Amino acid sequence: MPKYLENNPALRISLLNLDTDIYEPAVTILDHLYPRLVPGGILIIDDYGVFPGETTAVDEYFDRKKVNINKFNFAPTPSYIVKPHE
C-alpha cells in the first residue's frame, strides 16, 4: 500500500471501510489512508467495540483527535466517523 500511495499522491477517499478485526492491519490502514479521507468523508469501522485489536487501533489513533465515533440505533455494529472539516 505505501508504494501505491507514493505513486498516486493525488488519491483522495470519500468512503473508507475498516474491516480488519486485528490490530496491525487496522493501524496500517488508519496511518496511511485516513489522512487521504476528505473532510466530510466517512470512515466505517466494522467491528468497533467487538474485536479488541481493531477497537484498540481506532482508540489509539483517534485519542488526541476531535472526532465522534457514532453508532446506529438499529445495530451494535458498524460504527462510523465523519471526518471533520479542519
MOBELMO-V246817 format. One record per backbone hydrogen bond with DSSP energy under -1.0 kcal/mol. NH is the residue of the N-H (numbers start at 0). CO is the residue of the C=O. Records with the same first field share a line. If there is no record, write none. Layout:
# MOBELMO-V246817
NH=CO  CO
This chain:
# MOBELMO-V246817
4=0
5=1
6=2
10=7
12=35
15=41
17=43
25=21
26=22
27=23
28=24
29=25
30=26
31=27
32=28
35=32
36=33
37=12
39=82
40=37
41=13
42=80
43=15
44=78
45=17
47=44
49=46
50=46
53=20
54=50
55=51
56=52
57=53
58=54
59=55
60=56
61=57
66=64
69=79
78=44
79=69
80=42
82=40
